[in-house]
Amino acid sequence: MSGTEPHRRGRLLHPRLILREARGPGSQALLFFCCAVLAMAALTARQQLDGAIDRALTGDIKSLAGADLAVRSSAPISKEIGTLAARLTAEGRVATSTVTSFYTMARTVTGDRSLLVHLKAVDGAYPLYGQVVLQSGQALGRRLQPRTAIVEAALLQRLGIGIGEPLAIGNTTLTVSDVLLQEPDRPVDFFSLGPRILVNTMDLTAMDLVDEGSRVSFALLFKVREQDDAAAIGKLLAARASPPGERIETFSSGEGRLFRLYDNFLFFLGLVAVFTLLLAGVAMQSTVAALLRSRRRNMAVLKTIGAPQRFLLANYLAMVLGIGLLGSVCGLLLGRLLAGAALLALAEVLPRGTALTFSPSGLLAVLATGAAVAVLFSFAPLWRLQQLRPALIFSDAPLPGRRGWRQLLPPLAAVLFLMAVVLGGVRDLRNGLLLAGITSAGLAAVAALTGLAILLLGRLRVAGLRLRLGLRGLFRPGNASWPVLFTLTAATGLLLTLFLVQRNLETAFTEAFPPEAPNLYLIDIQPDQVAALQRELGRAPLFHPIVRARVEAINGRPLDRERELEKRRDNLGREFSLTYRDRLLADETLIEGDAIFAPDRKGPQVSVLEYMARPNGIAVGDRITFNIQGMPVTAEVASIRRRTEQGLQPFFVFVFEEKTLRQAPHTFFAGIRVPPSERAALQNRVVALFPNISIIDLAATLELIGKTAGRFATGIRFFAAFSILAGLLLLVSSIAATRAARVAEAVYFKILGARRRFVAQVFAMENLLLGTVSAAAALLIAQLGGWYICSRRLDLDYHPFLGETGIGAAALVGLALTVGWLMAGPILRQRPVDYLRQSGEEG
């Protein structure tokens, strides 16, 4: 084959040349392959999880909501709605089902064991959509007859009973007829305080558990016969509903909070995956630059024998795309395996029915995204081939590069493209843009901090020879010191921030649960039971009266409830538990007003907690109108209170005088401290005497919350670990890109009399500087981020945990040193005579 054959007219690509250059000496091609695998694995794992959760949520959205339309209330459904529902049913326009749910205590008939459960009373028409899955495989209507109960397996295990045995609930005894495996309208319950029980609505009266003021949720579900009629029926229901207690939901809005939760979770995972993809892209760019630099003499020879510019560009672009495509395919397979592992780890916080499926279109979209990223990040080094001159055959000078704003266009286009990929899968674009803005601001802060660190390192003057040489090595031509520093800082900062938030939450729970704090809470205590319960407890706990109500208006301006409910933090649109007392609690202090209530004012007065008053502009003297179980009450704000401790002690946003709420239907709750050895016996005695009273074990509740939060954090850390791998790959690619310069330095050091140990220490010092500065910057980022999230967003007292985060940062330094040592081994073994002979032959 003649020298000009590869580029003769009509043959732009030369496969043998492409394969020879890809298999050429050096590890750059392998590194580029690894970057492609990592990038594609992160993107595929996220895409597979996203698709699985999305299919579980939207595959049968009506089953998740349970109905086309629903009327929900904390009080029995009004007569107006009931009459309308009966008429629509008679006309054949709808089918209806009633559901009543609340927490209560279930106990064995002997009274030796009791358990808090989530009871759901349903009628014969339930469910309107989907299917209730039972262990027996039979239909719900056959197994759920009056005087029977269907329970989750956890109840049987904890109470020590089996199918066919009796179970006492309230003032009646039911027979366990089957085991509940799945409900269509309960995709996941993160913080369910007890196992679920399904009972027949006809048994509610005999239970005698629903009384005025009880915490009960009532729902009337509608299945519309003609879907075009749904909007008209929704308007009829809204016109007859009794606001604000009764609210109308459609199948698309019924699970809105659940969708937002997973949308935010997946969006954050997407940002982490795209961040990993971005870092891997930077590593690709560095690796491609090193790969082309190592082949520059081959390319110069080709140009000398007449190869045109387009021939070089086409063949080396084909080489890069070929390696990237092979890495992407391997990354797809690895990402699929990782998604399966993540699915198993997150199974308890994912919707039921979440499963991976094969989607050719989705995988092709991921593959196209990876290819686009490879092209965008490889464009700049490939484009510089046009500056290549035949004179490079006789020179070791690097390829010249153009400076200016045009150099920023490819990476900027890559960032915008990746952000569009993330936002393209977000249902709530406004929320996505907000989170993207916050993330971008955080990355910009990291970039500025690491840029400042590089600037300071460049001006640093040190005395030690090894440290001075190691510091100079950071600015070796072709070294990717700033990208490596940015990558390791951002990835480690993210992991440490997640760790700090989780540890502060755990500490908050611990501090909120001091030795003298109540560990059992008794709820739904009726007023006529207070004295008898106090005698049974043998102590005098503080009983807190509870009255359910909603805010209607502030200073005569009606509350925009829909807008309030869209707020991310606590809001005025929800239902509140009001209470009455004439004193502050031990953990409260006044910040406005001379006393909790002004003795000289007439009419109703209310005291408001600061955390609700400040964001809503509520001040002393304002007038708030409440809807208290159908009765409007307007009260003047007499004082603003602040909590002095962030514990789990009971607190109330709105506190009234006793004379204002005494006549309103209400219940009480109380907290008591019971030694663990006496807890079960006391619970059984109280439930046997007062079946309507529910008891919440605070320790078990905190454990449940901690486990659930930990599972979500595990999912995020799972993806964040990819970022650390991308940073290490970038460090490896940086060392590989400057291998020739490092070999030359090592040889010259040895010629001047330095031992291998000295050269190793110089290179180690370079990696030590990178790791130390990255660790310090990551610690700073994590402490600031952890403080902001805990103090400003979660209202927690912040603890820095310097020792534990310091260990995490030290691990990063150790990783950097280990990777640098592994990469430096072949360089240190280079003998001066071999290097000089090779250089002489090449010259």
SEDRENKOL-843504 format. One record per residue (C-alpha): x, y, z. Coordinates in steps of 0.2 Angstrom, whole numbers, plus 5000, padded with zeros to 4 digits. Each point is the difference from the previous one (the first is absolute). Example, Ala and Ser with C-alpha at 12.3 -4.5 7.8 and 13.67 -1.06 7.14 Angstrom:
506249785039
500650174997
//
This chain:
500050005000
500750174995
500250145012
498750104991
498749864999
499150045016
499450174994
499849974982
498450084992
498449915005
500749925016
499950125014
500049875014
501349875002
499549865013
501849935001
500650175005
498650025013
500349835008
501950035000
499950175009
498749935012
501149865005
501650115001
501150015015
499450095015
498549995011
499050154994
498849894989
499749895015
499650155011
498950074987
499149844999
499850005019
499350175000
498749954988
499549855010
499950105016
499050144992
498849894991
499849895016
499550155010
498850064987
499249834996
499749965019
499150165003
499049984984
499549835004
499550055018
499050154993
499149894988
499649875012
499350125013
499150104987
499149844993
499549955018
499350175003
499150044983
499749824994
498350005008
499950175008
498149985004
500549855010
501250105010
498750145003
498649875003
498750104990
499750124986
499350125013
500150005019
499250115014
501249995016
499750085017
500549985018
498150015004
498649884994
499650044982
498650145000
498249964996
500050114984
501449894993
499249845005
498450054992
500850054984
501049845000
498449905002
499250094985
501549984989
500049815004
498249994996
500250084983
501449884996
501350134998
501149945014
500549865012
500550045018
500949935014
500350065018
501749985009
500350055018
501749995007
500950045017
501349945012
499449895014
500549865012
499849814996
500249875014
499849825003
498449945008
501049965016
500750175001
501849955002
500650084984
499550164991
500650104984
499750164992
499249974983
499450104985
498249954997
499150024984
498149974999
499349974983
498449954992
499549864987
500450124985
501850025005
501250014990
499350104986
501649984990
501449875002
500049845011
500349965018
501249855000
499749885014
501149855005
498649884996
499850074983
498150025002
499050164997
499950135013
498149995000
500049825005
501350015014
499450175008
498449965008
499250095015
500949955016
501649954991
501750094997
501349994987
501750045007
501950024995
501149865004
501050125013
498550005011
499949815001
501849995004
500050145014
498449945008
500449824998
498349954992
499549914984
498750004987
498349955007
500450065018
499150155008
500650185001
499350135012
499850184993
499050135009
498549925008
499849864988
501049844996
500349954981
500749844993
501650014989
499549934983
501550044989
501750084998
500150174990
501450004987
499650164990
498750144998
499850094984
499950175008
501549995012
501549994989
501250035015
499850055018
501750085006
499550045017
498549885004
500049995019
499349825000
499449864988
498450024990
498349925004
498649994988
498249995008
498350014994
499150175002
498649915008
501149975015
500450185004
498550035011
500449855011
501850055002
499450175007
501750084996
499450154990
499450145011
500050194998
501850075000
500749834995
501450004987
499149924986
500150014981
498449984990
500049984981
498649974988
500749934984
499250024982
500349904985
499350104985
499149894987
500350124985
501750095002
499450154991
498850035014
501450005013
500350194999
498150045002
499849885015
501550085008
499250174999
498449945007
501049925015
501050165002
498450115001
499249895014
501649975010
500250085017
501750094999
501349995007
499649835008
499549924984
501250004986
499849934982
501449904992
500149934983
501049844995
501450114993
500150115016
499749865013
501849945001
500850174997
501150005015
500649834996
500450054982
500950165006
501049895013
500649884987
500250144987
501250095012
500949845004
500349954982
500450184995
501450005013
500649834995
500050064982
501150155005
501249895008
500049884985
500350154988
501350075012
500949844998
499850004981
500750185000
501549955010
500249844989
499950124985
501450115007
501049845003
499649954982
500650174993
501749985010
500249824994
499750044982
501250155001
501349885007
499649864987
500250124986
501650085007
500749825001
499649984982
500650174994
501549934991
499049874990
498850144995
501450114995
500749864989
498349984992
499950184996
501849994993
499549874987
498550104995
498549965011
498850145000
499350075016
498349924998
500849834999
500850025017
498450085008
498949864993
501149855005
500450065017
498250065003
499549824995
501349935012
499350105014
498249964996
500449824998
500849995017
498650105008
498749894992
500849845007
500150085017
498250064999
499449824996
500949935015
499450155010
498249964995
500249825006
500850065017
498750135002
498749884999
500849895013
500250155011
498250054998
499549835006
501150015015
499350175004
498249944998
500349865013
500850135012
498650124999
498649884998
499150055017
499950184994
499549974982
498249984994
499449835000
500149924983
501650094996
501049894988
501350024986
499549974982
500950004984
499650164990
501050004983
499550184997
500650055018
501649924998
500350074983
499650175007
501349975014
501349944987
499750164989
500250115015
501749915004
500550024982
499650185000
501050035016
501549914992
499950114985
499850165009
501549975012
501149924987
499750144987
501350135007
501549885000
499549934983
499750174992
501850055005
500649884988
499950134987
501450095008
501149844998
501650034989
501249874993
501450085010
499349915015
500949854994
501650085007
499350085015
499249955017
499050175000
498249975004
498650054988
499750185000
498350055006
498950154997
499550115015
498550115002
498149985003
499849874985
500949875011
498650015013
498649964987
500249815000
500049985019
498650135001
499049914987
500249835009
499550085017
498450074992
499649844991
500249905016
498950125010
498749984986
500149815002
499650025018
498650134999
499249904985
499449865013
499350125013
498250025002
500050165009
501150114989
500050155013
500649895014
501349924988
500750174995
500150055018
501049855005
501150024985
500350185004
500549955018
501149864994
500850114987
500450135013
500849875011
501149944986
500450174996
500550035018
501149844999
500850064984
500450175007
500749925016
501149884991
500550134988
500650115014
500949865008
501049974983
500450185000
500650005017
501149854997
500750084985
500650145011
500649905015
501850005004
500649855010
501749955007
500149814999
500749944983
498849854999
498550115004
500650134988
500349884986
498349925003
499250175000
500850044984
499349844993
498250055002
500350134986
500949884988
499450034982
498549894996
499749975019
498150005004
500350075018
498550115000
498749874993
500749875012
499950125015
498250054995
499449834997
500749925016
499450155010
498250004993
499849825002
500749985017
499150165006
498349924994
500349845010
500650095015
498550125000
498849854999
500949925014
499950165011
498150024997
499749825004
501150015016
499150165005
498349924998
500549855011
500750125013
498550105000
498949855003
501249955014
500050175008
498250014998
499849845010
500950045016
499849885015
498650105008
499050024984
498449904996
500249854990
498149954998
498750124994
498149975003
498950074987
498150024998
499650015018
498250055003
499750145013
499049885011
501549885000
501350125007
499749975019
499949814998
501549994989
501050105012
499549885014
500549854990
501750084995
500450045018
500750174995
499450174994
500750034983
499650164991
498449984989
500050104985
498250044993
499949994981
498750094988
500249974981
499850164990
500650094984
500550184997
498750094989
500750184999
501350125007
499450185003
498549974990
500949934984
499549834996
501449875000
500549934983
500049825005
500749934984
501450125000
500449965018
500149814997
501250024986
501350075012
501549895004
500050045019
498650005012
498550114995
498450075005
499049894988
500049845010
498949955015
500750055017
499849935018
499550155011
500149995019
499650115015
501050055015
500550165009
501949975002
501649974990
500849834999
501749975007
500850014983
499150164995
500450185002
499150164994
500850114987
498550124997
498650045013
500150035018
499149845005
499349854990
498350095001
499650185004
498850005015
499250174994
499549944983
498349944996
499549874987
501049844995
501950015001
501349894992
501949985003
501049944984
501749924999
501450104992
500449874986
498350024993
499750185004
501650084992
499949924982
498150054999
500250185007
498949965015
500350135014
499250055017
498450084997
499649914984
498349904998
499949824995
498449924995
499949815004
498749874994
499849895016
499049854994
498850114990
500050155012
500950164995
501050085014
501150164998
501350025013
501350145003
501849965001
500550045018
501849934999
501449924990
500949855008
501649924996
500649825004
501750005010
500349814997
499949904984
499449845009
498549894996
499050075014
498250044995
499850184993
498550094992
500050144988
498550085006
499550015019
498350085006
499350045016
498949865008
498450104999
500150014981
500249814997
499349925015
498349964992
500749944983
500149814998
501849955004
501149865006
501550005011
501849924998
501349975013
501849955001
500749885013
501749935004
500049815003
501549895003
500249884986
499649855011
498350075005
499550074983
499149854993
499049965016
499450185001
499550014982
499049845002
499150065016
499650174992
499349934984
499049875009
499150145010
499950134987
499949924983
499950164991
501750075006
501449974988
501849995007
501550054990
501749935004
501250154997
501649905000
499349884986
499450154990
501750085000
500849844995
498849994985
500350174995
501949985001
500049844990
498950084986
501150164999
501549895000
499449904985
499750154990
501750065005
500849844995
499250024982
500850174999
501749945006
499949854988
500050134986
501250125008
501349875001
500150004981
500650185001
501549945011
500449874987
499950134986
501250115010
501249865003
499949964981
500450194996
501549995012
500649844991
499750084983
501050165006
501549895005
499949904983
499850174990
501750065008
500849835000
501450064988
500450155010
500049905016
501249874992
501150144995
500050085017
500449835008
501449964988
500850175003
499849995019
501049834999
501350074988
500350145013
500349865014
498249995008
499449835005
498449924996
499350035017
500350194998
499150004983
498649905008
499850135014
500050144987
498549924991
499249955016
500150185006
499150064984
498549875004
500150055018
499750184996
498649964988
499249885013
500250125015
499450164991
498549904993
499649935018
500150175008
498950084987
498849855001
499950025019
499750194998
498649974987
499249865011
500050105016
499250154991
498849894991
499649895015
499750165011
498950084987
498949844998
499949965019
499850185007
499150094986
498949864992
499849875014
500050125015
501349895009
501450045012
501549974989
501549895005
501650004989
500649825004
501750064996
500849835005
498949894989
500150124985
501950025003
500149814998
499050014984
501150144993
501649905005
499349854990
500050114985
501850055003
500449815001
499149964984
501050144991
501649945006
499649824996
499550034982
501550114998
501249875007
499249874988
500250114985
501750055005
500849835001
500449974981
500750184999
501149975015
500749844992
500550094984
501949994999
500950154993
501049914987
498549924993
499150174999
501550094992
500249864988
498250014995
500150194999
501549994989
499249884988
498450104999
501150164997
//
